[in-house]
Every structure is written in structure tokens, then in C-alpha cells.
Amino acid sequence: MKPASLALLLLSLAAPAAAQDRPSEADLFGAPPKPPEEAKPAEPTPAAPAPRAAPGEPAEERVAGVLGRTENPLQLGGQLYLRSFLFAREGDPPSRWLFTAPALTDVYLDARPNDRVRAFVLGRMQFDPTLDPSAPGVLGTAPPPNPQVLLDQLWLRFDAEHTAFFTVGRQHVKWGTGRFWNPTDYLHAVRRDPLAVFDQRTGTTMVKVHLPWERQGWNFYGMAILEPLTSSAATGALAPGTSGLPAAATSARDSQRLGGVGGAARAEIVLGPSEVGLGAVVQRGHKPRFAVDASAGVLDLDFYAEAALKTGSELPVYRPRPAAPAGADLAVRYEGYEPSGLTPQVTGGVRWQHKYSDEDMFEVGAEYFWNRLGYADPAIYPWLIANGAFAPFYVGQHYAGVYFHLPNPGAWNNTTFILSTLGNLSDRSFVTRLDYSVLLLTYLRLEAYGQAHYGRAAGEFRLAIPAQTVAGAEVTPGFGAQLFDVGLALRVSL
């Protein structure tokens, strides 16, 4: 295996990407800026003439037909996201620091013929010119396609008698309340990168029905899931199988049979100042998964928590083999097993917002995460990586995170700062990241970040890996611990 291939593997596993329903298109691509005050208002576009009424057509139907139309039923938009990252490891001269430049492009069509029907499609392409197409994939796997072209969203939304609201197709549905850790996000096969400023994951194909109870403020959802929901270890990847990492072994299942259609249900209940969410997901080939989340405001504090309740694991689980020699091959030292009983994952946190002037505020928060199947000893990490079972941010037993969010301070109305620190308390490794973004030239956004890794060298957030042997042969060279990484990006959204 070439050192460059393993370096890309470590990058994908340990370095974060440049970071209810999916956020609206305004959240994804940025709301269009307001025109300057001195600009003259555009001339009004004359409304299209109403069609000639058919003989005997009631007047109220003609009026409803005119009011139900939209002046611009089809919109075209998207974004261009140019990114570059530099990663430094211990013991490497600057000439050997890893450099990548993944560019991402989104294009969407949004059709709204009237206020009750909407169709939306969003395509995504990623291209990294620094990738060598002739280089072998990591650990013998095929290299990821470059460019990668994916379908993020493709859905149709409509209602039945203003009572039941349907969304049919590939879409984003997110459960849970956590900021950094989101163990109940069952309806995405890939976990979100908690430090990423942009969520690049693609959606899931399903039929969703939403039944609101407006008088109580309660909401009920039912989903028919039309594709496999097998969890991927590639946290923050575009989609399962697109990271170039080795995939974990999963049981075979024919997703094109009717029996392979999964189901999910969720209730969101408002109880005074609190909100509680209850959910469940079932699908053939997967054990049932249940979700509980809650949030409540107490004085100026906002408390939240979520718990993923399930048995077993979606990813392979390993443990030290009894009486295995310390210096033996990885295959001799570790064995797979099937965990028994409940295997919960629980996260909880608190956030506080403070308004320090009439127009300015900041937010601070802290969060803790407990993972029943997490690992305490980082010595097993190389074996997990080789078997596609290393899930960044979810590999340890205990985590903690804090953050400080400062949007638009003072006269800097188009500038945002985010300072975050995450720690794997089980292996005592940490990462601190500062994100900065500023809006330039009305539509152009400049983003930059700096990230420092510290703590135990073999821990998750530094990931120093010594040379490994399997069956007496060296399969990977040694790599030093991560020191820091920096990123710079330009984004244009329309």
C-alpha cells in the first residue's frame, strides 16, 4: 500500500470536512441579499391574463384559479464551492504535508405551479484535481470516482385537503437535537461531520406524510423508506461508498423486493416550554431502532438531549482476543463479536444566548456524548480502519464538546466566527477549530478555518499509526500524529 493512499485514508477518517427536515434552500445556498437602498425598484411585471372561462364555470373557481397561480413557477439556482485544505503531521517536512482541493457544485430546479404543489431536484458534483486517477485505492479498494456526480434531492410535495402533507422522493429528514453528536439521525446512512460548516450528505428516498395538530402544536410523521438504511462509517462523506474507504461487511438484502421497504414514524409533542420527540425505524435486515429526544428552556438556558435505543450494531464490533500476545498480528490480537442487550447512545447539552447590544448577540454551549459500544483503547484503531469499522466522532465511549458562536459582531454585519473544541475523553485526544466567514461582493462568501490537534498521539483526533503487520508482512507504513490543518474556501450561491 502506498503512503499517499494511507494519508488520504487518515485524512478522510480524522480530519473534519470544511463543516425535522433538511434546512431550507435559503440555508443551503444563502438567502439572496437585499438590494441597496439607492437602487430603483424594478418595473412591475404585468400579470398574465386570466384564461377565458369555460361556459358555465362558477365565478369563485375562476378567481381561485387566478389566485392559485404563481408569477414565477420555475426557479433555477445552485452554488459553486471551491475548497482547499492543508494537513500537517508530526515528523513530516512541509513538502510532505497533504494538500487537497475538492470543488463542489450544486444545481437545483424548484417548480411551484401553485401554493399547494412543489417539485424540487438538486444535483451535486464533486471534483478534486489533486487526486491521481491512476493511484490505487486505500487498503486495496477501488479509488472513488473523480468527478463524483450524485443526486442529493428529488421530491414532489403536495397536500390532501390541507390536512395531510406529502413529500415523495429523495429528501432530507433529520431527527434529534444534538449540535455535535446526533445518534438518532437514523434517516441518513452517513453521519454528519459535527465540525463541518456545510453538510454535504445526500438525501434518502422515502414517502413522507406529515399530519399536524395545529391546536396543540403537535406533529406526527410517517415514512415509507424505499432504499437500504445501512449505516456507513465514513462520517461526513457525500454518500455511502463515495469516500474510497473500505466498506464494512453487511448482510445481503434485496432492496428491490416489497419486503425490503422500511418504515418509520415520529411524533413531536409540545408540553409547555418543552418539546419531546419519539421515533422508530424498522427495515428488513436491520434491528429495530428507537429514538427519544427532548428540549426545554429554563430561564436563559436551553437544555436538550437525545437517546438512540437499539440492540446490536450496524457496524462490525471487535474486542481483544483472550491471551493474544501483545506483539502479534492485528488479525491475531482482535476478534469480532455480536454485542448482546441494549446498546444505547446518549447525548445531552445546554446552550446560552446573550444579547450584548440591541442588534448583537453570541451563543455558547456544551455537550456530552456516551457511546455504549465505543472503544477505550486506541490500539484497536488500525484494525477498525482496515475493516471499515472506524467511525470518526463515534468510535470512543465518552466525548465532550464546547463552542462559542459570534455572528455579525458590531459593524461586521457579514462576518461570523465559530470556536469549537471536541474531546475524546476515552483516549484523551482533542481538536480545537476556529471558523471564519465573511460575505464579499454581495454573493461571494470567503470561508477559512484553522484546526489544532493535541493530546494522546494515538488517540482519535491525532491518530498516529505505527507500521502494521498482518500475517507477518508489513501492510502499512507508520504515520505521525496530526498537528494542525487549515482550509480556505470560496462560495457563490444563487
N, C-alpha and C positions, 0 to 999 in steps of 0.2 A: 504494500500500500504506500502511495506517495505521501510525503509530508504535507504537500499542498492540499491533498484531498482531506486528510485528517484535520488540517487547520480550518477548512471550510466546515467540517462537521462540528468542531468545537465552537466556531462562530455561530452556527445555527442553534446549538444547544444552549450556550451560556451567555450570549450577548443579545440583549433585547433588541428588537427591531426599532428603527427610527419611529416609537409609540405615540312583560313589557315588550315593544317592537324595536327593531333597529332604529337608530336616530334618523330624523327626517333628512331629506336631501339637503336642506339648509345646513344641517350639522355635518353631513358628509362632505359637501363641496363648498360650504360657506355661503351665507346669505348675500345676495347682491348688495353692493354698497348704495347708500342714499346719494342722489345726485347733489352736486354743490348748489348752495342757495342761489347763486347768481345765474345759474343755468335757466334758460327759458323753458317753460313747460312745453311738452310735445303737443303737437296739434292732435286733437281728439280724432280717433278713427271712427268714421261713421259706421253705425251698426248695420249688419247685413239685413236686408229687408225680409220681413217675415214671409214664409211661403204662403201661397194663396190657399185659403181654407177650402177644404172639400165641402161640397153641398151638404148642408145639414150638420156640420161639425159644431159641437157646442162651443160657445164663446170662451168658457173657462178653460177648455182644453187647448184652444189656440193660445191663450195667454200663458198657460203653463208651459207650452212648447217653446215660446219665446224666452221665458224666464229661465228655463232649464238649460239653454244653450250657453256655451262659453265663447268669448271672443277669440281666444287662442287655445283651441283644444289640443294642440300638439306642441310640446316643447322639446328642444334638443339641448343637451348640456354635457358636462363632464369635467375632468380635471387632468392636468399633467403634473406629475410629482417626480421631480428629479432629485435623487438622494445619493450621498456618498458617505462612506464610513471608513474609519481607520482604527485598527485594533493592535494594541501593543502587548506583548507577552514578555515575561521575565526571561532574561538571558538572550533575547533577540536584538540584534542591532536594528536601527531604524530602517535599513534597506530591506529587512525581512518582515517588517510589520505588514499585516494583512490589509489589503485595500479592496473594497467592493463599491460598485456604483449602480445599484438596482434602480431602474426608472420604471414608474408605474403610470399607466394611462387608463382612465375610466371614461366611457361614453355611455350616455343614457338617453332613452326616449320616454317621455312622460305624456300619455294621452288622457285627457279629461274631457270627454264629449259633453258631460253634464256633471252636476254635483253629486250624483249617486253612482257613477261608473268611472273607474280609473284603471288604466293599464300602464305597467312600468317595466322596462327592461334595462339592465345595466351590464355591460360587458367590461371585462378587465384584462389588461395585458401587462406583463412584467418582462423587462429585458435588462440583462446585466452584461455590458460589453467586456467586463473583466473576466468572465468565465471562459475557460478553454473548452471548446466543444469536443476536442479530441481526448481530453483528460478522462480517466476512468472515474466512476462514481465512488463515493466513500464506502469503505468496507466491502468493495466488490459489487455494489449496487449500480444500476444504470444511472447516469447523470440526469438531473432534471432537465426537461426541455427548456430551451432558451432561444427565442422568447416563449413564455407561457401565456396562453390565451384561455381565459376562463369566463364562465357565466356566473356573475355574482347574484343578480336578481332577475326574475322573470315572473311577474304575477299580475293577476286581474282581481280588482276589488269592486264589490257591489253589495247592495243590501236587499233584504226582503222585508217589505212593509215598514221600513225604518226601525225594525226590531232586531233582526239578526244581521250581522255584518260579516261577509265572507271575503277571505283572501285566498286565492287559489294559485299555486305555483311556487317557484323558488323564492324564498323570503327569509328575513331575519326575525327570529323571536328569541328574546333574551329573558331568562328568569334570574332572580336573585338580586341582592342589594350590595354586595361587596364591591369595593373600589379596586383592590389589588387582586384578591382571590375570589373566584366565582365558581365554587364546586357544583352548584345546581344548574349551571348553564348546559343542560343536557341536550338542547336542540341545536347545538353546534358540535360537529365532530372534532373540531380543533379548539383548544383552549385559547383564550385571549392573552396576549402578552401584556402583563399589568403595567409595564413602563412605556408602552408604545403610545405615541400621540395620535396615531391613525390605526384603526382596526381594519386590517386588510383581509380578514377572513371572508370566505364566500358563504352564501346562504344555504338553506336546506329546503328541499321540495316537500311541500305539505299542503293540505287543505285545512284552513283555519276558520272557525266560526266564533264570533265574539257576541256574547249576549250581555249587554249592560243592564243593570238595575239602577236606573238613574235616581230614584227616590232615596235609596240607601247609599248610593255611591259605590255599589259593589259591581264587580265584573267577573264574568265566567267565560272560559275559553275551552274549546275542544279542537283537537288536531288529529288528522289522519296523516301519518308520516309515510311518504312514498319512496324513501331511499334509506339504506342502512345507516344507523347511527352508531357506528363503531368508533370509539374514541381513539384519537391519534396522540402520540407522544410529542409531536412536533409543535410545541406551543408557539402561537403567533404565525404559523405558516399560512399561505394563501388558502390551501385546501389539503385534505389528506392525500399523501402520495406525491406532493409537489415540492417537497423540501430536499429530495435527494438523499434522505436518511434511510437507514434500514427500517423496514416496517415490522411491527410486532406481528407474530403469528396470530391469526384469528380463525375461528371455526367457519367452515364453508356454509354459505346460506344463499339460496336462490332468491334474490331480491325481486325477480320478475314474476313471482308467484303471488297470488292473492294472500296467501298465508304470511307473506313477508311484510305486508303493510302493518306499520306500527300505529300506536295510538297514544295520545297524551291529553291530559286535562289539567286545568288550573283554575283556581278561584282566588280572587283578590278581594279581601273583606276589610272595610274601614270600621274601626272601633274607636270612636272618639278621636283622640290625637294620634292614634296608632293605625297601622295598616299591616295586615297579615296575608301572606300568600301561601297557598297549599297546591302542590302539583304532583303528578305521577306520569311516568313514561313506561310503556310496555312495548316490546317488539320481539318477535321470534328470534332465537339465538342470543338474546341478552336477558339477564336477570332484571326483574322489575326495579325501577329506581324512583325514589320518592324525594320530594323537596319541600322544605319549610323555610320561609323567610319572614322577617318582621322588621318594621322600623317605627320609631316613636320619637317625638320631640319632647324634651324635658328642659324647661327654661330656654336657654340659648343653645342647648346641645341637641344634636340629632344622633340617636343611637340606632344601630342596625345590626342584624345578624342573619345568617342563613346556614342551613344544615342539609347536606346530601346524605340520605339514608338509603343504604343498599347493602347487598351481600356480594362477596367476591370482588373481582377487579376486572376492568375492561382491558388492562394491560397485563402482560406476564409479570409474576411476582417471584422474587428469588430470595434465598437465605443461605447463610454459610452452611456448608456440608459438615456434619459432625466429624470430628477427628481429622479433618483435612489439614495437611501440612501448610504452614504459613507461606512458604515459598513455592507452592505448587502452581500448576497452570490454573488459569481462571476457570476452565471447564471442570477442574477437579475441586476447586475451592467452593463453588456455589452450585445450588440445585434449585430447580423450580418447584413450586408447590401451589396448592389451591387453598387460599385462606378460608377459614370457617367462621360462621357467625356474622354479625353485623360489622360492616367496615365503613363507619361514618367519616365524613369530612365536614368540619365546622369552622366558620369564620365569623368574626364579630368586630365591630369598631364603633368609633364615635367621631363626629366632625363638629367643628365650631366655626361659625362665620361671624366676622366682626366688621362693622361699618365704621371706618375711621374718618370719613368725611361724608358730605352729602351725596357724593357720586362714587365713592371709592370703598372697596371692601377687600378683605382677604379671608382665606379659609385654611384652617389647619385640621389635621385628622390623624388618627392612629388606628391600626387594625392588627388583629391576631388571627392566625390560621393553624388549625390542628388537623393532621392527616393520619388516620389510623394505620394505613399501610405504608407510611413513609419510612425512610431508612435513616438510621442514626450514624452509621459508619460509612464515610465516603470511599472506603477502599473498594466497595462494590460498584462504584460508578462506571469504571471502564467496561465491566461485564454488562451493565444495563445498556450502555451505549451500543455495544456490539449486538445486542438483541432487540434493539428498537424499543426499549422499556424505560429510557431516561426521559422523564417529562419535566423540563425546566419549570421552576417555581412550584412544582407539586411533587418533588422527589423526596423532600425531607419530612420529618414528623412535626416539627414546630417552626413557625415563621412569625415574624413581626414586621410591620412597616409603619412609617410615618411620612407625612408630606406637608408642604406649605405651598399654597396656590395664591398667586398675586396677579389678578387680571387688571389690565388697563390702569396702572397706578398714576395718580396725578394727571399731568398733562400728556402722558404717554398713552393715549386712548386706544392705540392699535397694538399694544405690546403686552405680552403675557410671560410670566415666569412661573415655573413649577420646580420645586426642590423635593426630591423623594429619596428615602433610604429604606432598603429592604434587607432583612437579615434571615439567613437560615440558622435558627438557633440550635439545631441538632448538630450541624457540622461546623458552626461558628465562622461562617463566611458572610460577607456583607458587600453591598453595592450601593453607592450614592450617585444620584444623577441630577443634573441641572438642565432643564429645558428652557429655551428662549425662543419666542416667535414674535415677528413684527410684520404688519401689513404695509406693503410699499406699492406705490403706483396704482392704488385703488384695488387691483385684482391680484397682485403678486405678493405672496407671503414667503418670507425668509424664516427658516427654522434652523436652529443649531442646538446641539447638546454636548455635554461633557460628562463622562461617567468614570468613576474610580472604583476599583475592586480591591478589597482588603480583607484581612482575617486569615483563617487557616488556608494554606496553599492548596491542599487537596479538596477543599470544600466546593460546593456547587457554584458559587459566584466568583471563584478564581480558577478552579478546575485544572490544576496542574496534574498531568498524567504521565507517569513513568512508562518506559518501554514495557510492552506487554507481550507475554508468550502464551501460545496455545499449542498443545501437543509438541512442546519442546522447541517451537520455532517462533522467532520474533515476528509479530504481525503489525505492531505499531511502534514508531519511534517515540521517544519521550518529548513532552512539550512542557514549557514553563508555565507558571501561573499567570493569569491575566493581570495586567497592571492598570490600564485605562483604555478607553476608546472614545472617539469623538465623531460627530456627524454633522453634516451640513446639507440642507435641502432647500429647494425652491418649488413652490406650489402655485399653480394658476388654476382657479376654479371658476366655472361659469354655470 
